[in-house]
Amino acid sequence: MKISYHKEYSHFLDREMEYKIYGHAGKPMLVFPTSLGRFYQYEDSGMVDTLQSFIEAGKLQIWACDSIDEETFFSSHWNVEDKINRHEQYDKYISQELIPGILHQSKWNNGGADQKILISGCSMGAYYGASFFFRYPQYFDTLIALSGVYSTHYFFGDYVSEQVYLNSPLHYLPGLHDEYYLEQYRHSNIILCVGQGAYEDEMLHETRLLQDLLHHKKIPARIEYWGKDVDHDWPWWNKQIQHYVDSCL
């Protein structure tokens, strides 16, 4: 398997950002770490090995990006507005620096064919995946979100400023009537999965809320609730990602 490490300066964040790429060709997949996780977490937690057959066959190429959670959602020093303003800088890094690079390299690696991105993550990574998917549907055609929350309530409680609102799908999707966005969602592959075991209560609640919202908006989605023995942990996410990627490729 081809693996490469990258460290590049982000003008929006004014710092170096790291990521790894797994594979040589195939569907581009962008994955986010769990809370306070790093770009190497996906590999360390077995997910790359789980997807190895797809990667080596040239069906899937993974970009595992870094987070700056300690400066944003999980900062112990900054107030909410400082946190969300810093996250907006991270948003610009992902949407205006990392993603264009992914699309450019993916086109090169796949014989000049344009492709949209499969975006994914577990836990906090699922929040990121869904947030970027719904905010920037022009870049994505597939979302696989495992055990995520889909609002900012988990991080900021009932506080909702304009910037917070824009990063909280369960807040802004009810009032979204722009057919440009809705039609792109409707022609995408949306997969949400959550277990019903330990530490999944908040994720279960918000998955059900998003399921109801997507149904109301007539946005097709595959939403599955795994058993009461399915905990909020990597062994289950490994099983889930293999199952869902296999169904998408």
Order of alpha helices (4+ residues) and beta strands (2+ residues): beta-beta-beta-alpha-alpha-alpha-beta-alpha-alpha-beta-alpha-beta-alpha-alpha-alpha-alpha-beta-alpha-beta-alpha
